[in-house]
C-alpha cells in the first residue's frame, strides 16, 4: 500500500499533498530507481528517508508558497 499509493501514486489519493515527508519519500525512491543495476543503486530506507531529501522537500515547499 505504501509503495504503490504513496510513492508511485497509482491512485490519485495523495498526489496533491504538500507533506514534506511524502515528497521526500518520493524523491528518495526516485533516486533509488535511477540506476538499472542493483549494485549501483542508492539505498533509500523505504520509510526512513535520509535527511537530505527532507531538506529538498522543505525548500521546494518554501519556493512554491512564495510564488502564491
C-alpha positions as CSV (number, residue, x, y, z in Angstrom):
1,X,0.0,0.0,0.0
2,X,2.8,2.5,0.9
3,X,4.8,1.6,-2.1
4,X,2.0,1.7,-4.7
5,X,-0.2,4.5,-3.3
6,X,2.2,7.0,-1.7
7,X,5.4,6.5,-3.7
8,X,4.3,5.6,-7.2
9,X,0.9,7.4,-6.9
10,X,-1.0,4.6,-8.6
11,X,-4.2,6.1,-7.2
12,X,-4.8,9.9,-7.0
13,X,-5.4,9.8,-3.3
14,X,-2.3,11.8,-2.2
15,X,-1.0,13.3,-5.3
16,X,-1.8,16.9,-4.3
17,X,-0.3,16.8,-0.8
18,X,2.4,19.3,0.3
19,X,3.5,16.9,3.1
20,X,7.3,17.2,3.3
21,X,7.6,13.5,4.4
22,X,5.7,12.2,1.3
23,X,7.6,14.5,-1.0
24,X,11.0,13.4,0.5
25,X,10.0,9.7,0.3
26,X,9.1,10.0,-3.4
27,X,12.3,11.8,-4.2
28,X,14.4,9.2,-2.3
29,X,12.6,6.4,-4.1
30,X,13.2,8.1,-7.5
31,X,16.9,8.3,-6.8
32,X,16.8,4.6,-5.7
33,X,15.5,3.7,-9.2
34,X,17.8,6.0,-11.1
35,X,20.4,3.2,-11.8
36,X,19.4,0.0,-13.5
37,X,21.7,-2.4,-11.8
38,X,21.2,-3.2,-8.1
39,X,25.0,-2.8,-7.4
40,X,24.9,0.9,-8.4
41,X,21.6,1.7,-6.8
42,X,21.3,4.0,-3.8
43,X,19.7,2.9,-0.6
44,X,16.7,5.0,0.4
45,X,15.4,3.1,3.5
46,X,11.8,2.7,2.3
47,X,10.1,4.5,5.3
48,X,13.2,6.0,6.8
49,X,14.2,8.8,4.5
50,X,17.7,10.4,4.6
51,X,17.6,14.0,5.9
52,X,18.9,15.5,2.6
53,X,15.6,14.6,0.9
54,X,13.6,16.3,3.7
55,X,15.7,19.4,3.2
56,X,15.0,19.4,-0.5
57,X,11.3,18.9,0.1
58,X,11.1,21.7,2.6
59,X,12.9,24.1,0.2
60,X,10.6,23.1,-2.6
61,X,7.5,23.9,-0.4
62,X,9.0,27.2,0.6
63,X,9.6,28.3,-3.0
64,X,6.1,27.1,-4.0
65,X,4.5,29.0,-1.2
66,X,6.4,32.2,-2.0
67,X,5.1,32.1,-5.6
68,X,1.5,32.2,-4.5
